[in-house]
Amino acid sequence: MPLDTPKDPAIAAKADLDPQNFALANCIRALTIDAVNAANSGHPGAPMGMADAATVLFRNHLKFDAANPDWPDRDRFVLSNGHASMLLYSLLHLTGYQDMTLDQIRNFRQWGAITAGHPEYGHAKGVETTTGPLGQGLATAVGMALAERALAGEFGDDLVDHRTWVMLGDGCLQEGIGQEAISLAGHLGLGKLIVLYDDNSITIDGPTSVSFSEDIPARFKACGWHVQSCDGHDGRALDAAMEAAKAETGKPSLIAMKTIIGFGSPNRAGSYSVHGSPLGKDEGALTREALGWSHDAFVIPDDLGAEWREIGARGAADREAWEARLAASPKGAALTQRLSGALPEGYDAALAAARDALFAAPKKAATRKASQMALEALTPAVPAMIGGSADLTGSNLTRVKAVDTQYTREAPGRYIGYGVREFGMAAAMNGLNLHGGVIAYGGTFLVFSDYARNAIRLSALMGVGTIYVMTHDSIGLGEDGPTHQPVEHLASLRAIPGLTVLRPADTVETLEAWDIAIRNRTVPSLLALSRQDVPQLRTETGSENLTAKGAYVIRQFGEGRDVTLIATGTEVAIAVEAAEALAAEGMAVAVVSMPSWELFEAQDADYRAQVLGTAPRIAVEAAGKFGWTRYVATEDDVIGMTGFGASAPIDRLYQEFGITPEAIIARARLVTGH
């Protein structure tokens, strides 16, 4: 055995269950202790407790090739309890991921290192998704499993056949999104999703008994999962459980692993004190002795290091065999194109035809209906698109002919019924897009974006082009009242860095918004769409996507400019009506449609100055006024909401809250002195 004999008899007994697995796992524990101590910051407890299970997974079951981290048919590994990041970083370093050097491990949590406190997608190879907000790793993994099944259904399991493995702890299961994910995965029978539950009975506040007393295996079983329990420090028992989970193809699997947090630490193992604090020099030394680890900090013995690198290289044969099948398959070229993320050749023609149809026969329609029209035109040309809704299909209008096949446990269609699970839907869509080969979009009401907000934030943080279809975008939804009328939501969503919020004014802008969202695979897009009808304001033919500029002059009345009216969405038509009346009084008025603040701010200074002009400006939006003073002089120059809405027909609401042509006209007269 390549270790000294563990000094602690209880630890020695665990080591004897599978000595070689224990020795390999101690490499993870040692690197974790050293890196967290060096940073004087981090979470050593979970990596030390999960090291045995992680070793079994990577050693015997995970299909991956460390030399080719992005191989499409690899298994996905998601560390949902992202505070245990040193577990993942250790595994990546030990198995030979080129970018995960020992220097990166030494610089854990330091400026410029790829070893962030929680795993960050795009920083390091082998990090499949950003995790940290508990539960989202699990829910994102559900999306990855959805994507795998969808692509396997289309291209065959000889080209698409991999699993999604998740490690998580109690926190992921206490968060509400965890239950959303568990329920959806069980309902759809995602048999290639396997969850390893680190059941260590500890949370930050102390024992889980402080706040948590559920029978977790029973909960999963009730949701349709295949469930097993085992000793999380017994390598052979873990191996058998993983083998059984792989054999269960009709249900997702849970392996509840009873573990000891901070395993090996003589004075802190099994205690909340080891969760989020370094062991320190003295306890670290005692832990090394207890584990039988006599090597210096950051030193891995040659024999164990060689075995870990062999584990990392073992998947090369699987990868090469897959590449041969891909090259020989009649579907290989199509799958390669899909995985590349490039749009099909017919997309531009479909877009042009849809534009031409709108100019040939202008449509008055709600922008949610305009969105459906856009989807009808574009989804046949983009087979990668997979739609869905959080139980609001008839309201969001996200289902169209090309994506009309329902995703069920029997067959993976192009439309997913997410149920009333907005947060779970948003995170799953992130997973679908992260997996590759699909473009996921899904809908709910804009007011419920708050339920999904943290997943939307992660889309932006990761740079993943998830498409959020948010309808019923203002007090204009009417009688449902203030609980359903979004007021502060546009401002709060615009505050998220890296998210493109699009509030189109008519059918043409809505089509252009969809074009932007579909093309941009590295920036999430959120479409805020109306319930009420609006006229088509854009009637002059042209191929330029003006919405992509973020703002543009949609109407000009008179020479020069006495006042500029800036509006978004349904209020652009109201601004045009007011401008017509002001022009009749002799004023020169420019109406600016501003579907996206973010895209407008990305334009050069000269263009922005040209659009905004130097005349007094008035902003019009049936939402909170917050933020608009970046474009107008004072909050009084914003025709918008100062509080919540009310339950009444739409016309009465706009009148009562002063979002009318008359209110715009009165303010224009005041600011111009006319």
C-alpha positions in Angstrom: 0.0 0.0 0.0 1.5 3.4 -1.0 0.5 5.0 2.3 1.7 4.8 5.8 -0.8 3.0 8.0 -3.4 5.5 9.2 -2.9 6.3 12.9 -6.7 6.4 13.6 -8.2 2.9 13.9 -11.5 4.0 12.5 -9.8 5.6 9.4 -7.6 2.5 9.0 -10.8 0.4 8.9 -12.2 2.5 6.1 -8.9 2.3 4.3 -8.9 -1.5 4.4 -12.3 -1.6 2.5 -10.5 -0.5 -0.7 -6.9 0.4 0.0 -5.9 1.6 -3.5 -9.1 3.8 -3.8 -8.4 5.2 -0.3 -4.8 6.0 -1.3 -5.9 7.8 -4.5 -8.6 9.7 -2.5 -6.0 10.9 -0.1 -4.3 12.8 -2.9 -7.5 14.9 -3.2 -7.7 15.4 0.6 -4.1 16.5 0.8 -4.3 19.0 -2.0 -7.5 20.3 -0.5 -5.9 20.8 2.9 -2.9 22.5 1.4 -4.7 24.8 -1.0 -7.3 26.0 1.5 -4.6 26.6 4.1 -2.5 28.5 1.6 -5.4 30.7 0.7 -6.5 30.9 4.3 -10.0 30.7 2.8 -12.2 27.9 1.5 -14.2 24.8 2.3 -12.1 21.7 3.1 -14.8 19.6 4.7 -16.9 18.5 1.7 -13.9 17.6 -0.5 -12.4 15.6 2.3 -15.7 13.7 2.8 -16.5 13.2 -0.9 -13.0 12.2 -2.0 -13.6 8.5 -1.9 -16.7 8.7 -4.0 -15.2 11.1 -6.5 -12.2 8.8 -6.9 -14.4 5.8 -7.6 -16.4 7.9 -10.2 -13.4 9.1 -12.1 -11.4 5.9 -11.7 -14.1 3.4 -12.8 -17.2 5.1 -14.3 -16.8 8.6 -15.7 -16.3 8.7 -19.5 -13.8 11.5 -20.2 -10.5 12.3 -21.8 -8.4 14.8 -19.9 -6.4 15.6 -23.0 -9.6 16.5 -24.9 -11.8 18.1 -22.3 -14.5 19.2 -24.8 -15.1 15.9 -26.5 -18.8 16.0 -27.3 -19.8 12.5 -26.1 -18.0 12.8 -22.8 -19.9 12.3 -19.6 -20.8 15.5 -17.8 -19.7 16.0 -14.2 -21.4 18.7 -12.2 -20.3 19.6 -8.7 -23.6 21.2 -7.5 -22.3 22.0 -4.0 -19.7 24.4 -5.6 -18.1 25.4 -2.3 -16.4 22.0 -2.5 -14.5 23.4 -5.5 -11.1 22.0 -4.4 -12.6 18.5 -5.0 -13.0 19.3 -8.6 -9.8 21.2 -9.0 -7.9 18.4 -7.4 -9.5 15.9 -9.8 -8.7 18.0 -12.8 -5.1 18.5 -11.8 -4.5 14.9 -10.9 -6.1 13.4 -14.0 -4.0 15.7 -16.2 -6.1 18.6 -17.5 -3.5 20.8 -19.1 -4.6 24.1 -17.7 -5.1 22.9 -14.1 -1.4 23.1 -13.1 0.0 22.8 -9.6 0.5 26.6 -9.6 -3.2 27.0 -10.1 -3.9 24.8 -7.1 -1.3 26.7 -5.1 -3.1 29.9 -6.0 -6.6 28.8 -5.1 -8.9 31.7 -4.7 -6.3 34.2 -5.8 -6.5 37.0 -8.3 -5.9 35.8 -11.9 -6.1 32.1 -11.0 -8.7 29.8 -12.7 -9.3 28.1 -9.3 -12.0 30.5 -8.1 -13.7 30.0 -4.8 -16.6 28.3 -6.6 -16.2 26.6 -10.0 -16.7 29.2 -12.8 -17.7 28.0 -16.3 -15.2 29.2 -18.9 -12.3 29.6 -16.4 -11.1 26.1 -16.5 -11.6 23.1 -18.7 -13.6 20.4 -17.0 -15.9 22.9 -15.3 -19.2 22.2 -17.1 -21.2 24.9 -15.4 -20.8 27.6 -12.8 -22.0 26.4 -9.4 -22.2 28.1 -6.1 -25.9 29.1 -5.7 -27.0 25.8 -4.2 -29.4 23.7 -6.2 -28.7 25.2 -9.6 -26.0 22.7 -10.4 -28.5 19.9 -10.1 -31.1 21.8 -12.1 -28.6 22.7 -14.8 -27.6 19.0 -14.9 -31.2 18.1 -15.6 -31.0 20.4 -18.7 -27.8 18.6 -19.8 -29.6 15.2 -19.5 -32.5 16.6 -21.5 -30.1 17.7 -24.2 -28.4 14.3 -24.3 -31.6 12.5 -24.8 -32.9 14.9 -27.4 -29.8 14.6 -29.5 -29.7 10.8 -29.1 -33.3 10.7 -30.3 -32.4 12.7 -33.4 -28.9 11.4 -34.2 -28.9 7.9 -32.6 -27.2 6.5 -29.5 -24.2 5.3 -31.5 -23.3 9.0 -31.7 -24.9 10.4 -28.6 -24.6 8.2 -25.5 -23.3 9.7 -22.3 -24.4 10.3 -18.7 -24.6 13.3 -16.5 -23.2 12.8 -13.0 -24.0 15.2 -10.1 -22.4 15.6 -6.7 -24.5 17.5 -4.2 -25.1 18.1 -0.5 -27.9 18.9 1.8 -28.0 22.5 0.8 -28.9 21.7 -2.8 -31.8 19.6 -1.6 -33.1 22.3 0.9 -33.2 25.0 -1.8 -36.6 25.0 -3.6 -35.0 24.7 -7.0 -33.6 21.3 -5.9 -37.2 19.9 -5.6 -38.2 21.5 -8.9 -35.3 19.7 -10.6 -35.9 16.4 -8.9 -39.6 16.4 -9.8 -39.0 17.2 -13.4 -36.2 14.7 -13.9 -38.3 11.9 -12.3 -41.4 12.8 -14.4 -39.4 12.7 -17.6 -37.5 9.5 -16.6 -34.0 10.9 -17.3 -32.2 7.6 -16.8 -28.8 8.9 -17.7 -28.8 11.4 -14.8 -27.1 10.1 -11.7 -26.9 12.0 -8.4 -24.3 11.3 -5.7 -25.7 12.8 -2.4 -23.1 13.7 0.2 -25.2 12.8 3.2 -22.9 14.2 6.0 -25.6 15.6 8.3 -23.9 19.0 8.6 -24.8 22.5 7.5 -23.2 25.8 8.2 -25.4 26.4 11.2 -24.6 23.0 12.7 -26.2 19.6 12.4 -28.8 19.3 9.8 -31.3 18.5 12.6 -31.4 22.3 13.2 -33.5 22.7 10.1 -33.8 19.5 8.1 -35.3 16.2 8.9 -36.6 14.8 5.6 -36.2 11.2 4.5 -34.2 12.1 1.3 -34.3 8.6 -0.3 -38.0 8.5 0.2 -38.5 11.9 -1.4 -36.5 10.9 -4.4 -38.4 7.6 -4.7 -41.7 9.4 -4.5 -40.5 11.5 -7.5 -39.8 8.5 -9.6 -36.1 8.0 -9.0 -34.1 4.8 -8.6 -32.6 5.0 -5.1 -29.7 3.4 -3.3 -27.8 4.0 -0.1 -24.2 3.1 0.8 -21.2 4.0 2.9 -19.6 7.0 1.2 -16.1 5.9 2.3 -16.3 2.3 1.1 -14.8 2.2 -2.4 -16.2 -1.2 -3.3 -19.7 -0.3 -2.1 -19.6 2.9 -4.0 -18.5 1.1 -7.2 -21.3 -1.4 -7.0 -23.9 1.4 -6.4 -22.6 3.4 -9.5 -22.7 0.2 -11.6 -26.3 -0.4 -10.6 -27.2 3.2 -11.3 -25.8 2.9 -14.8 -27.9 -0.2 -15.4 -31.1 1.6 -14.5 -32.0 3.3 -17.8 -35.7 4.2 -17.2 -35.3 6.4 -14.1 -32.8 8.9 -12.8 -30.7 7.5 -10.0 -29.8 8.7 -6.5 -27.0 7.2 -4.5 -27.2 8.5 -0.9 -23.7 8.3 0.5 -23.3 8.4 4.2 -20.1 10.4 4.7 -18.1 12.2 7.4 -17.4 15.9 6.6 -13.7 16.7 7.0 -12.9 13.0 7.0 -9.5 12.4 8.6 -9.4 15.5 10.7 -9.0 14.3 14.4 -10.6 17.3 16.0 -13.0 18.7 13.4 -14.3 15.8 11.3 -18.1 15.4 11.6 -18.4 19.0 12.7 -19.7 22.2 11.1 -16.4 23.9 12.0 -14.7 22.1 9.1 -17.2 23.2 6.6 -15.9 26.6 5.6 -12.6 27.3 7.4 -9.0 26.1 6.8 -7.7 23.4 9.0 -4.7 25.4 9.8 -1.1 24.2 10.2 -1.5 22.2 13.3 -4.8 20.4 12.5 -3.5 19.9 9.0 -0.5 18.1 10.3 -2.6 15.9 12.6 -4.9 15.1 9.7 -2.0 14.0 7.6 -0.8 11.7 10.4 -4.3 10.3 10.9 -4.7 9.6 7.2 -1.2 8.1 6.9 0.0 10.8 4.6 3.6 11.8 5.2 4.3 13.9 2.1 5.1 17.6 2.0 2.5 20.2 1.1 1.4 20.0 -2.6 3.5 16.9 -3.2 1.8 13.8 -4.8 3.9 10.6 -4.7 5.0 9.5 -8.1 3.2 6.2 -8.2 -0.1 7.7 -7.2 0.4 10.6 -9.6 1.0 8.2 -12.4 -2.1 6.2 -11.6 -4.2 9.4 -11.6 -2.8 10.5 -15.0 -3.6 7.0 -16.3 -7.2 7.4 -15.2 -7.3 10.8 -17.1 -6.0 9.1 -20.3 -8.2 6.1 -20.2 -11.0 7.7 -22.1 -8.9 8.3 -25.1 -9.9 5.0 -26.6 -13.6 5.7 -26.2 -13.1 9.2 -27.8 -11.2 7.7 -30.7 -13.9 5.1 -31.3 -16.6 7.7 -31.2 -14.7 9.9 -33.7 -14.5 6.9 -36.0 -18.3 6.3 -35.7 -18.9 10.0 -36.3 -16.8 10.0 -39.5 -18.5 6.9 -40.8 -22.1 7.8 -40.0 -24.4 9.4 -42.6 -25.6 11.7 -39.7 -22.1 12.6 -38.7 -21.9 15.8 -40.8 -25.3 17.0 -39.5 -24.3 16.4 -35.9 -21.0 18.1 -36.4 -22.7 21.2 -37.8 -25.2 21.2 -34.9 -22.5 20.9 -32.3 -20.5 23.7 -33.9 -23.3 26.2 -33.0 -23.4 27.6 -36.5 -26.8 28.4 -37.9 -28.0 26.3 -40.8 -27.8 27.6 -44.4 -31.5 28.2 -44.7 -31.8 30.5 -41.7 -31.1 33.8 -43.5 -33.6 33.0 -46.2 -36.3 32.1 -43.6 -35.6 35.4 -41.8 -35.8 37.4 -45.0 -39.0 35.8 -46.0 -40.6 36.6 -42.6 -39.5 40.2 -42.9 -40.9 40.5 -46.4 -44.2 39.0 -45.3 -44.6 41.6 -42.6 -43.8 44.5 -44.9 -46.1 43.1 -47.5 -49.0 42.8 -45.1 -48.5 44.8 -41.9 -50.0 43.1 -38.8 -51.6 44.6 -35.7 -50.8 42.1 -32.9 -49.6 41.7 -29.4 -45.9 41.3 -29.3 -46.4 37.9 -27.7 -48.3 37.0 -30.8 -45.6 38.6 -33.0 -43.2 36.3 -31.1 -45.2 33.3 -32.0 -45.3 34.4 -35.7 -41.5 34.8 -35.6 -41.1 31.3 -34.1 -43.4 29.9 -36.8 -41.1 31.3 -39.4 -37.7 30.6 -37.9 -37.9 27.3 -36.0 -38.3 25.1 -39.1 -35.0 26.5 -40.3 -33.3 25.9 -36.9 -33.8 22.3 -35.8 -31.6 23.0 -32.8 -34.3 25.1 -31.2 -36.1 23.4 -28.3 -39.0 25.3 -26.7 -41.0 25.2 -23.5 -43.0 27.1 -21.0 -43.6 27.0 -17.2 -47.2 25.9 -17.6 -48.2 29.0 -19.6 -48.0 27.8 -23.2 -51.3 29.3 -24.2 -50.3 32.7 -22.8 -46.6 32.8 -23.7 -47.4 31.4 -27.2 -44.1 29.6 -27.3 -45.4 26.5 -29.0 -45.4 26.4 -32.8 -45.8 23.7 -35.5 -42.1 23.0 -35.8 -41.6 22.4 -32.1 -45.0 20.8 -31.5 -43.7 17.4 -30.4 -44.0 17.0 -26.6 -40.9 15.9 -24.7 -42.0 12.9 -22.7 -40.4 10.0 -20.8 -41.1 7.9 -23.9 -39.8 10.2 -26.6 -37.7 13.4 -26.6 -39.8 16.0 -28.5 -38.9 19.6 -29.2 -41.3 21.1 -26.7 -40.7 20.7 -22.9 -43.6 21.2 -20.4 -41.6 22.5 -17.5 -44.7 22.7 -15.2 -45.0 25.6 -12.7 -41.2 25.6 -12.1 -39.9 28.9 -13.4 -36.5 28.7 -11.6 -36.0 25.0 -12.5 -36.9 25.8 -16.1 -34.4 28.7 -16.4 -31.6 26.6 -14.9 -32.5 23.6 -17.1 -32.4 25.8 -20.2 -28.9 26.9 -19.1 -27.9 23.2 -19.0 -29.5 22.5 -22.4 -27.4 25.3 -23.9 -24.2 24.4 -22.0 -24.5 20.9 -23.3 -24.3 22.0 -26.9 -26.2 21.1 -30.0 -29.4 22.8 -28.9 -30.8 26.3 -28.5 -33.2 26.4 -25.6 -35.9 29.0 -25.1 -38.8 29.0 -22.6 -41.5 31.2 -21.4 -43.3 32.6 -18.4 -44.8 35.9 -17.3 -42.4 38.8 -16.9 -43.5 39.2 -13.3 -42.3 35.7 -12.5 -38.8 36.5 -13.8 -38.1 37.1 -10.1 -38.6 33.4 -9.4 -36.0 32.6 -12.2 -33.8 35.6 -11.5 -30.7 33.8 -10.1 -30.6 31.4 -13.1 -31.0 34.3 -15.5 -28.0 35.9 -13.6 -26.0 32.8 -14.1 -26.7 32.8 -17.8 -25.2 36.2 -18.0 -22.3 35.3 -15.6 -21.4 32.3 -17.7 -22.0 33.9 -21.1 -24.6 31.4 -22.2 -27.2 32.3 -24.8 -30.3 31.1 -23.1 -33.5 32.8 -24.5 -36.2 33.9 -22.0 -39.6 34.7 -23.3 -41.4 36.9 -20.8 -44.9 37.9 -21.7 -47.6 40.1 -20.1 -44.9 42.7 -19.7 -46.7 45.7 -18.0 -49.9 46.9 -16.4 -51.2 46.3 -19.9 -52.2 42.8 -18.9 -55.1 44.4 -17.1 -57.6 42.6 -14.9 -55.2 40.1 -13.3 -54.0 43.0 -11.2 -50.8 44.1 -9.4 -49.6 40.6 -8.4 -49.2 39.8 -12.1 -48.3 43.3 -13.4 -44.6 43.8 -13.6 -43.5 47.3 -12.6 -39.9 47.1 -11.2 -38.8 44.1 -13.3 -37.4 45.7 -16.4 -35.2 47.9 -14.2 -34.0 45.0 -12.2 -33.3 42.9 -15.2 -31.4 45.7 -17.0 -29.2 45.9 -13.9 -27.8 42.4 -14.6 -24.5 42.7 -16.5 -24.3 40.7 -19.7 -28.1 40.2 -20.1 -29.7 41.7 -23.2 -33.3 42.8 -22.4 -35.4 43.4 -25.5 -38.8 45.0 -25.3 -40.0 45.2 -28.9 -42.6 47.7 -30.1 -44.3 45.8 -33.0 -44.1 42.7 -35.2 -41.0 43.8 -37.0 -39.0 44.6 -33.9 -40.1 41.3 -32.4 -38.8 39.4 -35.4 -35.6 41.3 -35.1 -35.4 40.6 -31.4 -35.7 36.8 -32.1 -32.9 37.1 -34.7 -30.6 38.7 -32.2 -31.4 36.1 -29.6 -30.9 33.2 -31.9 -27.6 34.4 -33.3 -26.0 35.3 -30.0 -24.9 32.1 -28.3 -22.7 33.8 -25.7 -25.2 36.4 -24.3 -28.6 35.5 -22.8 -31.6 37.4 -24.2 -34.8 38.2 -22.5 -37.8 39.2 -24.6 -40.4 41.3 -22.7 -43.6 40.9 -24.7 -47.1 42.4 -24.5 -50.5 40.9 -24.0 -52.3 43.8 -25.7 -52.3 44.5 -29.5 -50.1 47.2 -31.0 -49.9 48.5 -34.6 -47.1 47.6 -36.8 -45.1 50.9 -36.8 -42.3 49.7 -39.2 -43.7 49.5 -42.7 -40.9 50.6 -44.9 -39.0 47.7 -46.4 -35.4 47.1 -45.5 -33.1 44.3 -44.4 -31.2 46.1 -41.6 -31.9 44.9 -38.1 -32.6 48.3 -36.4 -33.4 46.6 -33.1 -29.8 45.4 -33.0 -28.8 49.1 -32.6 -30.8 49.2 -29.3 -32.5 52.5 -30.3 -33.3 54.4 -33.4 -35.5 57.2 -34.7 -38.7 55.5 -35.7 -40.6 58.7 -36.6 -39.5 62.2 -37.4 -42.0 65.1 -37.5 -40.8 68.4 -38.9 -37.3 69.8 -39.4 -34.8 69.8 -36.6 -35.9 68.7 -33.1 -37.8 70.5 -30.4 -38.4 67.4 -28.3 -37.4 63.8 -28.3 -39.8 61.1 -27.1 -38.1 57.8 -26.1 -40.3 54.8 -25.6 -40.1 51.0 -25.5 -42.6 48.2 -26.3 -46.2 49.1 -26.5 -45.6 52.6 -25.4 -43.9 53.5 -28.7 -47.3 53.6 -30.4 -48.5 55.9 -27.6 -45.5 58.2 -28.2 -46.1 58.3 -31.9 -49.7 59.3 -31.3 -48.6 62.1 -29.0 -45.9 63.2 -31.5 -48.5 63.5 -34.3 -50.5 65.8 -32.1 -47.5 67.9 -31.1 -46.5 68.1 -34.7 -49.9 69.5 -35.5 -49.1 72.3 -33.0 -46.0 73.1 -34.9 -43.4 71.2 -32.9 -40.5 69.3 -34.5 -40.6 65.9 -32.7 -38.4 62.8 -33.0 -39.8 59.5 -31.7 -37.1 57.0 -30.6 -37.9 53.4 -30.2 -35.5 51.9 -27.6 -36.0 48.1 -27.5 -32.7 47.5 -25.7 -30.7 49.7 -23.4 -27.8 47.2 -23.5 -27.6 47.2 -27.3 -27.9 50.9 -27.5 -25.1 51.4 -25.0 -22.9 49.2 -27.1 -23.1 51.6 -30.1 -20.5 54.3 -30.6 -20.8 57.7 -29.0 -21.6 59.5 -32.3 -24.6 57.2 -33.1 -25.9 57.5 -29.5 -25.7 61.3 -29.7 -27.4 61.4 -33.1 -30.3 59.3 -31.8 -30.8 61.1 -28.5 -30.3 64.6 -29.9 -29.8 67.8 -27.8 -33.4 68.8 -27.4 -35.3 68.0 -24.2 -36.3 64.4 -23.8 -39.2 62.5 -22.4 -39.2 58.8 -21.7 -42.4 56.6 -21.9 -42.6 53.1 -20.4 -45.5 51.5 -18.5 -43.1 50.4 -15.8 -41.1 51.9 -12.9 -39.2 55.1 -13.6 -36.0 53.8 -12.0 -32.9 54.2 -14.3 -34.5 56.4 -17.0 -32.6 59.5 -15.8 -29.6 58.2 -17.7 -31.5 59.4 -20.8 -33.7 62.2 -19.5 -33.0 65.2 -17.2 -35.3 64.4 -14.3 -37.7 61.7 -13.1 -40.5 64.0 -13.9 -39.6 63.6 -17.6 -40.5 59.9 -17.4 -44.1 59.0 -18.1 -44.3 55.7 -16.2 -45.3 54.1 -12.9 -44.5 55.3 -9.4 -46.1 52.4 -7.6 -47.8 49.1 -8.2 -50.7 48.6 -10.7 -54.3 47.7 -10.1 -57.0 45.3 -11.3 -59.0 46.9 -14.1 -59.3 46.8 -17.9 -56.2 48.0 -19.7 -57.6 51.3 -21.1 -58.7 52.4 -17.6 -55.3 51.5 -16.1 -53.4 53.5 -18.6 -55.7 56.4 -18.1 -55.6 56.3 -14.3 -51.8 56.0 -14.2 -51.3 58.7 -16.7 -49.6 56.7 -19.4 -51.4 58.5 -22.2 -50.7 60.7 -25.3 -52.2 63.6 -23.3 -49.7 63.2 -20.5 -46.9 63.1 -23.0 -48.2 66.2 -24.7 -48.5 68.1 -21.5 -45.0 67.3 -20.4 -43.6 68.2 -23.9 -45.3 71.6 -23.8 -43.8 72.2 -20.3 -40.2 71.2 -21.2 -40.2 73.1 -24.5 -42.1 76.1 -23.4 -44.5 75.8 -26.3 
